[in-house]
Amino acid sequence: MSKKNKIDKNKDKTVRSINNNIRSSVRKLNPILRGIVGKKVGVAIRDLQFSEKRITKDIKKTINSAVANAENNFQYDIDKLIVKEAYCGKKITMKRFRPRAKGRAAPILKPYSSITIILTELTKMESHGSKS
């Protein structure tokens, strides 16, 4: 007996974009990514555009790639897209050394990260109650 692959037809289509090898640490990326989750794509890009962080340029690139995937592959309406998930993971760490006094050396760690952005189309929620 083998397991049968379960196919969930009611599952909404999500659009994913992954950007590997971003030259920043996870600790610096997490607060920025937490700030854009749940927002519409236009609002998220605008917030990143006015941020003073250097790394927001790469995050904007990843979001724009996910929007292009949604438009091209699933024919989603760009105005209805929201950022469902945004998370980052740790990649390699380049190790360099800095010469110090008395023949010693101090390590320089240059971390890399990967970003994953997941978009979904906003569906209209049914309102319950008598108010219009």
Backbone as XML, in Angstrom:
<?xml version="1.0"?>
<chain id="A" units="angstrom">
  <residue number="1" name="MET">
    <atom name="N" x="0.836" y="-1.180" z="0.000"/>
    <atom name="CA" x="0.000" y="0.000" z="0.000"/>
    <atom name="C" x="0.878" y="1.239" z="0.000"/>
  </residue>
  <residue number="2" name="SER">
    <atom name="N" x="0.560" y="2.135" z="-0.850"/>
    <atom name="CA" x="1.313" y="3.384" z="-0.901"/>
    <atom name="C" x="0.375" y="4.546" z="-0.603"/>
  </residue>
  <residue number="3" name="LYS">
    <atom name="N" x="0.982" y="5.606" z="-0.166"/>
    <atom name="CA" x="0.185" y="6.794" z="0.141"/>
    <atom name="C" x="-0.229" y="7.477" z="-1.148"/>
  </residue>
  <residue number="4" name="LYS">
    <atom name="N" x="-1.448" y="7.945" z="-1.167"/>
    <atom name="CA" x="-1.923" y="8.681" z="-2.325"/>
    <atom name="C" x="-1.678" y="10.167" z="-2.094"/>
  </residue>
  <residue number="5" name="ASN">
    <atom name="N" x="-1.312" y="10.822" z="-3.156"/>
    <atom name="CA" x="-1.095" y="12.265" z="-3.062"/>
    <atom name="C" x="-2.427" y="12.977" z="-2.917"/>
  </residue>
  <residue number="6" name="LYS">
    <atom name="N" x="-2.522" y="13.768" z="-1.869"/>
    <atom name="CA" x="-3.753" y="14.521" z="-1.642"/>
    <atom name="C" x="-3.662" y="15.846" z="-2.396"/>
  </residue>
  <residue number="7" name="ILE">
    <atom name="N" x="-4.679" y="16.140" z="-3.151"/>
    <atom name="CA" x="-4.741" y="17.400" z="-3.877"/>
    <atom name="C" x="-5.905" y="18.191" z="-3.322"/>
  </residue>
  <residue number="8" name="ASP">
    <atom name="N" x="-5.596" y="19.350" z="-2.780"/>
    <atom name="CA" x="-6.628" y="20.209" z="-2.208"/>
    <atom name="C" x="-7.023" y="21.236" z="-3.258"/>
  </residue>
  <residue number="9" name="LYS">
    <atom name="N" x="-8.207" y="21.077" z="-3.824"/>
    <atom name="CA" x="-8.635" y="21.973" z="-4.890"/>
    <atom name="C" x="-9.123" y="23.315" z="-4.350"/>
  </residue>
  <residue number="10" name="ASN">
    <atom name="N" x="-9.489" y="23.374" z="-3.086"/>
    <atom name="CA" x="-9.984" y="24.616" z="-2.503"/>
    <atom name="C" x="-8.854" y="25.529" z="-2.041"/>
  </residue>
  <residue number="11" name="LYS">
    <atom name="N" x="-7.638" y="25.026" z="-2.078"/>
    <atom name="CA" x="-6.500" y="25.826" z="-1.612"/>
    <atom name="C" x="-6.283" y="27.008" z="-2.550"/>
  </residue>
  <residue number="12" name="ASP">
    <atom name="N" x="-6.171" y="28.198" z="-1.965"/>
    <atom name="CA" x="-5.967" y="29.381" z="-2.789"/>
    <atom name="C" x="-4.543" y="29.387" z="-3.318"/>
  </residue>
  <residue number="13" name="LYS">
    <atom name="N" x="-4.372" y="29.927" z="-4.494"/>
    <atom name="CA" x="-3.057" y="29.952" z="-5.122"/>
    <atom name="C" x="-2.223" y="31.063" z="-4.492"/>
  </residue>
  <residue number="14" name="THR">
    <atom name="N" x="-1.053" y="30.687" z="-4.054"/>
    <atom name="CA" x="-0.137" y="31.674" z="-3.509"/>
    <atom name="C" x="1.019" y="31.852" z="-4.466"/>
  </residue>
  <residue number="15" name="VAL">
    <atom name="N" x="1.565" y="33.034" z="-4.464"/>
    <atom name="CA" x="2.673" y="33.380" z="-5.336"/>
    <atom name="C" x="3.897" y="33.569" z="-4.477"/>
  </residue>
  <residue number="16" name="ARG">
    <atom name="N" x="5.003" y="32.965" z="-4.886"/>
    <atom name="CA" x="6.208" y="32.982" z="-4.076"/>
    <atom name="C" x="7.367" y="33.550" z="-4.877"/>
  </residue>
  <residue number="17" name="SER">
    <atom name="N" x="8.205" y="34.300" z="-4.184"/>
    <atom name="CA" x="9.440" y="34.792" z="-4.770"/>
    <atom name="C" x="10.539" y="34.656" z="-3.727"/>
  </residue>
  <residue number="18" name="ILE">
    <atom name="N" x="11.656" y="34.054" z="-4.129"/>
    <atom name="CA" x="12.764" y="33.820" z="-3.211"/>
    <atom name="C" x="13.997" y="34.543" z="-3.734"/>
  </residue>
  <residue number="19" name="ASN">
    <atom name="N" x="14.670" y="35.244" z="-2.851"/>
    <atom name="CA" x="15.913" y="35.936" z="-3.196"/>
    <atom name="C" x="17.015" y="35.383" z="-2.308"/>
  </residue>
  <residue number="20" name="ASN">
    <atom name="N" x="17.919" y="34.638" z="-2.894"/>
    <atom name="CA" x="19.007" y="34.032" z="-2.139"/>
    <atom name="C" x="20.234" y="34.930" z="-2.130"/>
  </residue>
  <residue number="21" name="ASN">
    <atom name="N" x="21.076" y="34.716" z="-1.151"/>
    <atom name="CA" x="22.372" y="35.395" z="-1.026"/>
    <atom name="C" x="22.252" y="36.915" z="-0.975"/>
  </residue>
  <residue number="22" name="ILE">
    <atom name="N" x="21.502" y="37.388" z="-0.001"/>
    <atom name="CA" x="21.421" y="38.822" z="0.270"/>
    <atom name="C" x="22.456" y="39.143" z="1.326"/>
  </residue>
  <residue number="23" name="ARG">
    <atom name="N" x="23.244" y="40.148" z="1.104"/>
    <atom name="CA" x="24.366" y="40.463" z="1.972"/>
    <atom name="C" x="23.906" y="41.287" z="3.182"/>
  </residue>
  <residue number="24" name="SER">
    <atom name="N" x="23.190" y="40.622" z="4.069"/>
    <atom name="CA" x="22.745" y="41.231" z="5.315"/>
    <atom name="C" x="22.410" y="40.129" z="6.299"/>
  </residue>
  <residue number="25" name="SER">
    <atom name="N" x="22.380" y="40.464" z="7.565"/>
    <atom name="CA" x="22.087" y="39.457" z="8.575"/>
    <atom name="C" x="20.578" y="39.334" z="8.783"/>
  </residue>
  <residue number="26" name="VAL">
    <atom name="N" x="20.169" y="38.206" z="9.319"/>
    <atom name="CA" x="18.762" y="37.944" z="9.596"/>
    <atom name="C" x="18.247" y="38.921" z="10.649"/>
  </residue>
  <residue number="27" name="ARG">
    <atom name="N" x="19.103" y="39.275" z="11.569"/>
    <atom name="CA" x="18.723" y="40.188" z="12.648"/>
    <atom name="C" x="18.325" y="41.571" z="12.129"/>
  </residue>
  <residue number="28" name="LYS">
    <atom name="N" x="18.947" y="42.011" z="11.040"/>
    <atom name="CA" x="18.610" y="43.310" z="10.455"/>
    <atom name="C" x="17.399" y="43.221" z="9.520"/>
  </residue>
  <residue number="29" name="LEU">
    <atom name="N" x="17.176" y="42.036" z="8.935"/>
    <atom name="CA" x="16.076" y="41.884" z="7.984"/>
    <atom name="C" x="14.727" y="41.667" z="8.656"/>
  </residue>
  <residue number="30" name="ASN">
    <atom name="N" x="14.702" y="40.955" z="9.784"/>
    <atom name="CA" x="13.443" y="40.572" z="10.410"/>
    <atom name="C" x="12.508" y="41.737" z="10.730"/>
  </residue>
  <residue number="31" name="PRO">
    <atom name="N" x="12.979" y="42.826" z="11.352"/>
    <atom name="CA" x="12.042" y="43.927" z="11.642"/>
    <atom name="C" x="11.434" y="44.557" z="10.392"/>
  </residue>
  <residue number="32" name="ILE">
    <atom name="N" x="12.193" y="44.617" z="9.312"/>
    <atom name="CA" x="11.683" y="45.198" z="8.070"/>
    <atom name="C" x="10.610" y="44.293" z="7.478"/>
  </residue>
  <residue number="33" name="LEU">
    <atom name="N" x="10.873" y="42.979" z="7.481"/>
    <atom name="CA" x="9.907" y="42.038" z="6.907"/>
    <atom name="C" x="8.640" y="41.947" z="7.744"/>
  </residue>
  <residue number="34" name="ARG">
    <atom name="N" x="8.779" y="42.047" z="9.069"/>
    <atom name="CA" x="7.583" y="42.019" z="9.922"/>
    <atom name="C" x="6.708" y="43.236" z="9.682"/>
  </residue>
  <residue number="35" name="GLY">
    <atom name="N" x="7.313" y="44.332" z="9.251"/>
    <atom name="CA" x="6.552" y="45.556" z="9.013"/>
    <atom name="C" x="5.708" y="45.539" z="7.760"/>
  </residue>
  <residue number="36" name="ILE">
    <atom name="N" x="5.996" y="44.638" z="6.818"/>
    <atom name="CA" x="5.237" y="44.640" z="5.559"/>
    <atom name="C" x="4.212" y="43.514" z="5.477"/>
  </residue>
  <residue number="37" name="VAL">
    <atom name="N" x="4.221" y="42.581" z="6.413"/>
    <atom name="CA" x="3.281" y="41.457" z="6.362"/>
    <atom name="C" x="1.863" y="41.966" z="6.611"/>
  </residue>
  <residue number="38" name="GLY">
    <atom name="N" x="0.934" y="41.528" z="5.770"/>
    <atom name="CA" x="-0.463" y="41.901" z="5.912"/>
    <atom name="C" x="-0.846" y="43.167" z="5.168"/>
  </residue>
  <residue number="39" name="LYS">
    <atom name="N" x="0.116" y="43.844" z="4.557"/>
    <atom name="CA" x="-0.186" y="45.074" z="3.832"/>
    <atom name="C" x="-0.402" y="44.779" z="2.356"/>
  </residue>
  <residue number="40" name="LYS">
    <atom name="N" x="-1.096" y="45.700" z="1.690"/>
    <atom name="CA" x="-1.215" y="45.602" z="0.244"/>
    <atom name="C" x="0.154" y="45.838" z="-0.375"/>
  </residue>
  <residue number="41" name="VAL">
    <atom name="N" x="0.346" y="45.315" z="-1.574"/>
    <atom name="CA" x="1.660" y="45.369" z="-2.203"/>
    <atom name="C" x="2.104" y="46.809" z="-2.461"/>
  </residue>
  <residue number="42" name="GLY">
    <atom name="N" x="1.190" y="47.650" z="-2.914"/>
    <atom name="CA" x="1.538" y="49.046" z="-3.175"/>
    <atom name="C" x="1.967" y="49.785" z="-1.919"/>
  </residue>
  <residue number="43" name="VAL">
    <atom name="N" x="1.267" y="49.523" z="-0.825"/>
    <atom name="CA" x="1.600" y="50.158" z="0.454"/>
    <atom name="C" x="2.942" y="49.646" z="0.964"/>
  </residue>
  <residue number="44" name="ALA">
    <atom name="N" x="3.184" y="48.339" z="0.809"/>
    <atom name="CA" x="4.452" y="47.760" z="1.271"/>
    <atom name="C" x="5.633" y="48.334" z="0.497"/>
  </residue>
  <residue number="45" name="ILE">
    <atom name="N" x="5.489" y="48.472" z="-0.817"/>
    <atom name="CA" x="6.572" y="49.029" z="-1.630"/>
    <atom name="C" x="6.808" y="50.488" z="-1.270"/>
  </residue>
  <residue number="46" name="ARG">
    <atom name="N" x="5.726" y="51.219" z="-1.015"/>
    <atom name="CA" x="5.876" y="52.625" z="-0.630"/>
    <atom name="C" x="6.595" y="52.758" z="0.708"/>
  </residue>
  <residue number="47" name="ASP">
    <atom name="N" x="6.246" y="51.896" z="1.670"/>
    <atom name="CA" x="6.918" y="51.936" z="2.966"/>
    <atom name="C" x="8.401" y="51.622" z="2.838"/>
  </residue>
  <residue number="48" name="LEU">
    <atom name="N" x="8.734" y="50.664" z="1.982"/>
    <atom name="CA" x="10.137" y="50.313" z="1.783"/>
    <atom name="C" x="10.898" y="51.413" z="1.058"/>
  </residue>
  <residue number="49" name="GLN">
    <atom name="N" x="10.193" y="52.130" z="0.177"/>
    <atom name="CA" x="10.847" y="53.187" z="-0.586"/>
    <atom name="C" x="11.299" y="54.335" z="0.318"/>
  </residue>
  <residue number="50" name="PHE">
    <atom name="N" x="10.533" y="54.617" z="1.361"/>
    <atom name="CA" x="10.867" y="55.727" z="2.243"/>
    <atom name="C" x="11.635" y="55.289" z="3.487"/>
  </residue>
  <residue number="51" name="SER">
    <atom name="N" x="12.022" y="54.029" z="3.536"/>
    <atom name="CA" x="12.838" y="53.555" z="4.645"/>
    <atom name="C" x="14.292" y="53.954" z="4.401"/>
  </residue>
  <residue number="52" name="GLU">
    <atom name="N" x="15.021" y="54.170" z="5.475"/>
    <atom name="CA" x="16.412" y="54.597" z="5.348"/>
    <atom name="C" x="17.391" y="53.425" z="5.340"/>
  </residue>
  <residue number="53" name="LYS">
    <atom name="N" x="16.882" y="52.203" z="5.442"/>
    <atom name="CA" x="17.751" y="51.030" z="5.475"/>
    <atom name="C" x="18.265" y="50.720" z="4.074"/>
  </residue>
  <residue number="54" name="ARG">
    <atom name="N" x="19.510" y="50.253" z="4.004"/>
    <atom name="CA" x="20.129" y="49.940" z="2.724"/>
    <atom name="C" x="19.485" y="48.712" z="2.085"/>
  </residue>
  <residue number="55" name="ILE">
    <atom name="N" x="19.083" y="47.769" z="2.878"/>
    <atom name="CA" x="18.654" y="46.473" z="2.388"/>
    <atom name="C" x="17.239" y="46.504" z="1.790"/>
  </residue>
  <residue number="56" name="THR">
    <atom name="N" x="16.505" y="47.593" z="1.982"/>
    <atom name="CA" x="15.131" y="47.659" z="1.473"/>
    <atom name="C" x="15.088" y="47.608" z="-0.051"/>
  </residue>
  <residue number="57" name="LYS">
    <atom name="N" x="16.192" y="47.983" z="-0.709"/>
    <atom name="CA" x="16.228" y="47.918" z="-2.171"/>
    <atom name="C" x="16.099" y="46.465" z="-2.646"/>
  </residue>
  <residue number="58" name="ASP">
    <atom name="N" x="16.775" y="45.539" z="-1.968"/>
    <atom name="CA" x="16.690" y="44.125" z="-2.337"/>
    <atom name="C" x="15.318" y="43.546" z="-1.995"/>
  </residue>
  <residue number="59" name="ILE">
    <atom name="N" x="14.717" y="44.004" z="-0.910"/>
    <atom name="CA" x="13.384" y="43.513" z="-0.541"/>
    <atom name="C" x="12.348" y="43.995" z="-1.564"/>
  </residue>
  <residue number="60" name="LYS">
    <atom name="N" x="12.486" y="45.248" z="-2.015"/>
    <atom name="CA" x="11.580" y="45.767" z="-3.045"/>
    <atom name="C" x="11.701" y="44.961" z="-4.332"/>
  </residue>
  <residue number="61" name="LYS">
    <atom name="N" x="12.930" y="44.590" z="-4.665"/>
    <atom name="CA" x="13.169" y="43.784" z="-5.857"/>
    <atom name="C" x="12.441" y="42.443" z="-5.768"/>
  </residue>
  <residue number="62" name="THR">
    <atom name="N" x="12.494" y="41.831" z="-4.596"/>
    <atom name="CA" x="11.850" y="40.537" z="-4.391"/>
    <atom name="C" x="10.328" y="40.658" z="-4.477"/>
  </residue>
  <residue number="63" name="ILE">
    <atom name="N" x="9.769" y="41.721" z="-3.902"/>
    <atom name="CA" x="8.320" y="41.930" z="-3.970"/>
    <atom name="C" x="7.883" y="42.175" z="-5.410"/>
  </residue>
  <residue number="64" name="ASN">
    <atom name="N" x="8.650" y="42.982" z="-6.145"/>
    <atom name="CA" x="8.307" y="43.233" z="-7.544"/>
    <atom name="C" x="8.373" y="41.955" z="-8.377"/>
  </residue>
  <residue number="65" name="SER">
    <atom name="N" x="9.308" y="41.072" z="-8.055"/>
    <atom name="CA" x="9.392" y="39.789" z="-8.745"/>
    <atom name="C" x="8.159" y="38.934" z="-8.445"/>
  </residue>
  <residue number="66" name="ALA">
    <atom name="N" x="7.718" y="38.931" z="-7.185"/>
    <atom name="CA" x="6.524" y="38.168" z="-6.820"/>
    <atom name="C" x="5.281" y="38.737" z="-7.508"/>
  </residue>
  <residue number="67" name="VAL">
    <atom name="N" x="5.198" y="40.042" z="-7.631"/>
    <atom name="CA" x="4.064" y="40.674" z="-8.318"/>
    <atom name="C" x="4.065" y="40.287" z="-9.798"/>
  </residue>
  <residue number="68" name="ALA">
    <atom name="N" x="5.251" y="40.281" z="-10.412"/>
    <atom name="CA" x="5.348" y="39.883" z="-11.815"/>
    <atom name="C" x="4.950" y="38.420" z="-11.994"/>
  </residue>
  <residue number="69" name="ASN">
    <atom name="N" x="5.345" y="37.561" z="-11.035"/>
    <atom name="CA" x="4.941" y="36.151" z="-11.092"/>
    <atom name="C" x="3.428" y="36.016" z="-10.979"/>
  </residue>
  <residue number="70" name="ALA">
    <atom name="N" x="2.817" y="36.798" z="-10.092"/>
    <atom name="CA" x="1.368" y="36.721" z="-9.895"/>
    <atom name="C" x="0.620" y="37.172" z="-11.140"/>
  </residue>
  <residue number="71" name="GLU">
    <atom name="N" x="1.115" y="38.224" z="-11.756"/>
    <atom name="CA" x="0.447" y="38.757" z="-12.937"/>
    <atom name="C" x="0.630" y="37.828" z="-14.135"/>
  </residue>
  <residue number="72" name="ASN">
    <atom name="N" x="1.824" y="37.286" z="-14.285"/>
    <atom name="CA" x="2.138" y="36.485" z="-15.464"/>
    <atom name="C" x="1.613" y="35.055" z="-15.363"/>
  </residue>
  <residue number="73" name="ASN">
    <atom name="N" x="1.782" y="34.421" z="-14.195"/>
    <atom name="CA" x="1.448" y="33.004" z="-14.074"/>
    <atom name="C" x="-0.004" y="32.749" z="-13.686"/>
  </residue>
  <residue number="74" name="PHE">
    <atom name="N" x="-0.580" y="33.605" z="-12.828"/>
    <atom name="CA" x="-1.921" y="33.357" z="-12.308"/>
    <atom name="C" x="-2.949" y="34.387" z="-12.744"/>
  </residue>
  <residue number="75" name="GLN">
    <atom name="N" x="-2.548" y="35.418" z="-13.478"/>
    <atom name="CA" x="-3.429" y="36.501" z="-13.934"/>
    <atom name="C" x="-4.169" y="37.162" z="-12.770"/>
  </residue>
  <residue number="76" name="TYR">
    <atom name="N" x="-3.451" y="37.398" z="-11.664"/>
    <atom name="CA" x="-4.035" y="38.090" z="-10.518"/>
    <atom name="C" x="-4.080" y="39.585" z="-10.787"/>
  </residue>
  <residue number="77" name="ASP">
    <atom name="N" x="-5.032" y="40.244" z="-10.135"/>
    <atom name="CA" x="-5.117" y="41.700" z="-10.195"/>
    <atom name="C" x="-4.105" y="42.272" z="-9.204"/>
  </residue>
  <residue number="78" name="ILE">
    <atom name="N" x="-3.248" y="43.152" z="-9.681"/>
    <atom name="CA" x="-2.162" y="43.678" z="-8.839"/>
    <atom name="C" x="-2.718" y="44.481" z="-7.667"/>
  </residue>
  <residue number="79" name="ASP">
    <atom name="N" x="-3.838" y="45.152" z="-7.866"/>
    <atom name="CA" x="-4.393" y="45.998" z="-6.808"/>
    <atom name="C" x="-4.943" y="45.187" z="-5.641"/>
  </residue>
  <residue number="80" name="LYS">
    <atom name="N" x="-5.235" y="43.901" z="-5.863"/>
    <atom name="CA" x="-5.811" y="43.071" z="-4.803"/>
    <atom name="C" x="-4.777" y="42.207" z="-4.087"/>
  </residue>
  <residue number="81" name="LEU">
    <atom name="N" x="-3.515" y="42.287" z="-4.477"/>
    <atom name="CA" x="-2.493" y="41.438" z="-3.873"/>
    <atom name="C" x="-2.071" y="41.981" z="-2.510"/>
  </residue>
  <residue number="82" name="ILE">
    <atom name="N" x="-1.912" y="41.064" z="-1.547"/>
    <atom name="CA" x="-1.393" y="41.437" z="-0.238"/>
    <atom name="C" x="-0.213" y="40.524" z="0.094"/>
  </residue>
  <residue number="83" name="VAL">
    <atom name="N" x="0.639" y="41.000" z="0.985"/>
    <atom name="CA" x="1.786" y="40.215" z="1.434"/>
    <atom name="C" x="1.295" y="39.278" z="2.531"/>
  </residue>
  <residue number="84" name="LYS">
    <atom name="N" x="1.214" y="37.991" z="2.206"/>
    <atom name="CA" x="0.715" y="37.011" z="3.174"/>
    <atom name="C" x="1.808" y="36.640" z="4.163"/>
  </residue>
  <residue number="85" name="GLU">
    <atom name="N" x="2.999" y="36.336" z="3.672"/>
    <atom name="CA" x="4.124" y="35.973" z="4.532"/>
    <atom name="C" x="5.388" y="36.618" z="3.990"/>
  </residue>
  <residue number="86" name="ALA">
    <atom name="N" x="6.285" y="36.931" z="4.884"/>
    <atom name="CA" x="7.617" y="37.421" z="4.517"/>
    <atom name="C" x="8.568" y="36.956" z="5.604"/>
  </residue>
  <residue number="87" name="TYR">
    <atom name="N" x="9.512" y="36.131" z="5.224"/>
    <atom name="CA" x="10.455" y="35.636" z="6.220"/>
    <atom name="C" x="11.835" y="35.492" z="5.599"/>
  </residue>
  <residue number="88" name="CYS">
    <atom name="N" x="12.828" y="35.365" z="6.459"/>
    <atom name="CA" x="14.198" y="35.240" z="5.990"/>
    <atom name="C" x="14.884" y="34.097" z="6.716"/>
  </residue>
  <residue number="89" name="GLY">
    <atom name="N" x="15.921" y="33.586" z="6.098"/>
    <atom name="CA" x="16.680" y="32.491" z="6.669"/>
    <atom name="C" x="18.167" y="32.761" z="6.554"/>
  </residue>
  <residue number="90" name="LYS">
    <atom name="N" x="18.918" y="32.069" z="7.373"/>
    <atom name="CA" x="20.359" y="32.260" z="7.425"/>
    <atom name="C" x="21.034" y="31.446" z="6.327"/>
  </residue>
  <residue number="91" name="LYS">
    <atom name="N" x="22.015" y="32.032" z="5.658"/>
    <atom name="CA" x="22.800" y="31.337" z="4.648"/>
    <atom name="C" x="24.253" y="31.277" z="5.133"/>
  </residue>
  <residue number="92" name="ILE">
    <atom name="N" x="25.182" y="31.337" z="4.215"/>
    <atom name="CA" x="26.594" y="31.213" z="4.577"/>
    <atom name="C" x="27.092" y="32.457" z="5.300"/>
  </residue>
  <residue number="93" name="THR">
    <atom name="N" x="28.213" y="32.318" z="5.969"/>
    <atom name="CA" x="28.881" y="33.456" z="6.593"/>
    <atom name="C" x="30.322" y="33.475" z="6.097"/>
  </residue>
  <residue number="94" name="MET">
    <atom name="N" x="30.680" y="34.549" z="5.391"/>
    <atom name="CA" x="32.070" y="34.696" z="4.970"/>
    <atom name="C" x="32.904" y="35.114" z="6.170"/>
  </residue>
  <residue number="95" name="LYS">
    <atom name="N" x="34.045" y="34.491" z="6.321"/>
    <atom name="CA" x="34.909" y="34.799" z="7.451"/>
    <atom name="C" x="36.174" y="35.470" z="6.942"/>
  </residue>
  <residue number="96" name="ARG">
    <atom name="N" x="36.454" y="36.632" z="7.476"/>
    <atom name="CA" x="37.660" y="37.387" z="7.149"/>
    <atom name="C" x="38.367" y="37.724" z="8.453"/>
  </residue>
  <residue number="97" name="PHE">
    <atom name="N" x="39.617" y="38.136" z="8.344"/>
    <atom name="CA" x="40.372" y="38.480" z="9.545"/>
    <atom name="C" x="40.959" y="39.865" z="9.419"/>
  </residue>
  <residue number="98" name="ARG">
    <atom name="N" x="40.971" y="40.564" z="10.540"/>
    <atom name="CA" x="41.514" y="41.913" z="10.616"/>
    <atom name="C" x="42.756" y="41.860" z="11.494"/>
  </residue>
  <residue number="99" name="PRO">
    <atom name="N" x="43.882" y="42.335" z="10.985"/>
    <atom name="CA" x="45.088" y="42.330" z="11.817"/>
    <atom name="C" x="44.967" y="43.307" z="12.979"/>
  </residue>
  <residue number="100" name="ARG">
    <atom name="N" x="45.414" y="42.865" z="14.139"/>
    <atom name="CA" x="45.381" y="43.698" z="15.345"/>
    <atom name="C" x="46.799" y="43.815" z="15.899"/>
  </residue>
  <residue number="101" name="ALA">
    <atom name="N" x="46.907" y="44.466" z="17.005"/>
    <atom name="CA" x="48.215" y="44.722" z="17.602"/>
    <atom name="C" x="48.843" y="43.434" z="18.144"/>
  </residue>
  <residue number="102" name="LYS">
    <atom name="N" x="50.138" y="43.419" z="18.227"/>
    <atom name="CA" x="50.942" y="42.334" z="18.805"/>
    <atom name="C" x="50.744" y="41.009" z="18.073"/>
  </residue>
  <residue number="103" name="GLY">
    <atom name="N" x="50.541" y="41.059" z="16.758"/>
    <atom name="CA" x="50.453" y="39.846" z="15.964"/>
    <atom name="C" x="49.158" y="39.089" z="16.092"/>
  </residue>
  <residue number="104" name="ARG">
    <atom name="N" x="48.170" y="39.679" z="16.704"/>
    <atom name="CA" x="46.884" y="39.003" z="16.846"/>
    <atom name="C" x="45.998" y="39.285" z="15.640"/>
  </residue>
  <residue number="105" name="ALA">
    <atom name="N" x="44.859" y="38.587" z="15.583"/>
    <atom name="CA" x="43.885" y="38.798" z="14.510"/>
    <atom name="C" x="42.488" y="38.771" z="15.106"/>
  </residue>
  <residue number="106" name="ALA">
    <atom name="N" x="41.613" y="39.615" z="14.574"/>
    <atom name="CA" x="40.218" y="39.663" z="15.022"/>
    <atom name="C" x="39.331" y="39.231" z="13.853"/>
  </residue>
  <residue number="107" name="PRO">
    <atom name="N" x="38.301" y="38.413" z="14.123"/>
    <atom name="CA" x="37.453" y="37.934" z="13.016"/>
    <atom name="C" x="36.482" y="39.007" z="12.525"/>
  </residue>
  <residue number="108" name="ILE">
    <atom name="N" x="36.224" y="38.966" z="11.228"/>
    <atom name="CA" x="35.167" y="39.770" z="10.611"/>
    <atom name="C" x="34.197" y="38.770" z="10.002"/>
  </residue>
  <residue number="109" name="LEU">
    <atom name="N" x="32.946" y="38.810" z="10.420"/>
    <atom name="CA" x="31.923" y="37.888" z="9.914"/>
    <atom name="C" x="30.999" y="38.649" z="8.968"/>
  </residue>
  <residue number="110" name="LYS">
    <atom name="N" x="30.852" y="38.140" z="7.762"/>
    <atom name="CA" x="29.997" y="38.776" z="6.766"/>
    <atom name="C" x="28.847" y="37.820" z="6.444"/>
  </residue>
  <residue number="111" name="PRO">
    <atom name="N" x="27.699" y="37.973" z="7.121"/>
    <atom name="CA" x="26.605" y="37.019" z="6.942"/>
    <atom name="C" x="25.793" y="37.282" z="5.674"/>
  </residue>
  <residue number="112" name="TYR">
    <atom name="N" x="25.222" y="36.204" z="5.143"/>
    <atom name="CA" x="24.309" y="36.255" z="4.012"/>
    <atom name="C" x="22.969" y="35.676" z="4.442"/>
  </residue>
  <residue number="113" name="SER">
    <atom name="N" x="21.893" y="36.109" z="3.780"/>
    <atom name="CA" x="20.545" y="35.658" z="4.121"/>
    <atom name="C" x="19.763" y="35.368" z="2.853"/>
  </residue>
  <residue number="114" name="SER">
    <atom name="N" x="18.617" y="34.725" z="3.021"/>
    <atom name="CA" x="17.685" y="34.519" z="1.912"/>
    <atom name="C" x="16.320" y="35.033" z="2.346"/>
  </residue>
  <residue number="115" name="ILE">
    <atom name="N" x="15.618" y="35.662" z="1.413"/>
    <atom name="CA" x="14.292" y="36.230" z="1.697"/>
    <atom name="C" x="13.252" y="35.465" z="0.886"/>
  </residue>
  <residue number="116" name="THR">
    <atom name="N" x="12.123" y="35.167" z="1.520"/>
    <atom name="CA" x="10.989" y="34.564" z="0.829"/>
    <atom name="C" x="9.769" y="35.453" z="1.051"/>
  </residue>
  <residue number="117" name="ILE">
    <atom name="N" x="9.150" y="35.857" z="-0.041"/>
    <atom name="CA" x="7.939" y="36.684" z="0.001"/>
    <atom name="C" x="6.804" y="35.859" z="-0.608"/>
  </residue>
  <residue number="118" name="ILE">
    <atom name="N" x="5.689" y="35.747" z="0.111"/>
    <atom name="CA" x="4.521" y="35.020" z="-0.383"/>
    <atom name="C" x="3.356" y="35.998" z="-0.469"/>
  </residue>
  <residue number="119" name="LEU">
    <atom name="N" x="2.786" y="36.093" z="-1.665"/>
    <atom name="CA" x="1.648" y="36.983" z="-1.908"/>
    <atom name="C" x="0.395" y="36.143" z="-2.136"/>
  </residue>
  <residue number="120" name="THR">
    <atom name="N" x="-0.737" y="36.729" z="-1.818"/>
    <atom name="CA" x="-2.016" y="36.096" z="-2.121"/>
    <atom name="C" x="-3.002" y="37.184" z="-2.517"/>
  </residue>
  <residue number="121" name="GLU">
    <atom name="N" x="-4.053" y="36.764" z="-3.201"/>
    <atom name="CA" x="-5.056" y="37.724" z="-3.655"/>
    <atom name="C" x="-6.080" y="37.926" z="-2.557"/>
  </residue>
  <residue number="122" name="LEU">
    <atom name="N" x="-6.409" y="39.162" z="-2.295"/>
    <atom name="CA" x="-7.353" y="39.516" z="-1.250"/>
    <atom name="C" x="-8.756" y="39.172" z="-1.721"/>
  </residue>
  <residue number="123" name="THR">
    <atom name="N" x="-9.440" y="38.335" z="-0.948"/>
    <atom name="CA" x="-10.822" y="37.999" z="-1.280"/>
    <atom name="C" x="-11.742" y="38.830" z="-0.411"/>
  </residue>
  <residue number="124" name="LYS">
    <atom name="N" x="-12.875" y="39.201" z="-0.975"/>
    <atom name="CA" x="-13.807" y="40.047" z="-0.245"/>
    <atom name="C" x="-14.478" y="39.226" z="0.847"/>
  </residue>
  <residue number="125" name="MET">
    <atom name="N" x="-14.441" y="39.747" z="2.056"/>
    <atom name="CA" x="-15.032" y="39.055" z="3.190"/>
    <atom name="C" x="-16.526" y="39.352" z="3.244"/>
  </residue>
  <residue number="126" name="GLU">
    <atom name="N" x="-17.303" y="38.330" z="3.565"/>
    <atom name="CA" x="-18.735" y="38.534" z="3.727"/>
    <atom name="C" x="-19.003" y="39.156" z="5.098"/>
  </residue>
  <residue number="127" name="SER">
    <atom name="N" x="-19.804" y="40.183" z="5.097"/>
    <atom name="CA" x="-20.127" y="40.831" z="6.367"/>
    <atom name="C" x="-21.414" y="40.227" z="6.919"/>
  </residue>
  <residue number="128" name="HIS">
    <atom name="N" x="-21.416" y="39.943" z="8.200"/>
    <atom name="CA" x="-22.587" y="39.395" z="8.856"/>
    <atom name="C" x="-23.221" y="40.475" z="9.739"/>
  </residue>
  <residue number="129" name="GLY">
    <atom name="N" x="-24.499" y="40.531" z="9.724"/>
    <atom name="CA" x="-25.187" y="41.508" z="10.547"/>
    <atom name="C" x="-26.153" y="42.324" z="9.699"/>
  </residue>
  <residue number="130" name="SER">
    <atom name="N" x="-26.866" y="43.218" z="10.364"/>
    <atom name="CA" x="-27.893" y="43.991" z="9.665"/>
    <atom name="C" x="-27.379" y="45.323" z="9.168"/>
  </residue>
  <residue number="131" name="LYS">
    <atom name="N" x="-26.193" y="45.756" z="9.594"/>
    <atom name="CA" x="-25.682" y="47.046" z="9.154"/>
    <atom name="C" x="-25.195" y="46.932" z="7.706"/>
  </residue>
  <residue number="132" name="SER">
    <atom name="N" x="-25.444" y="47.978" z="6.919"/>
    <atom name="CA" x="-25.032" y="47.970" z="5.516"/>
    <atom name="C" x="-23.798" y="48.783" z="5.316"/>
  </residue>
</chain>
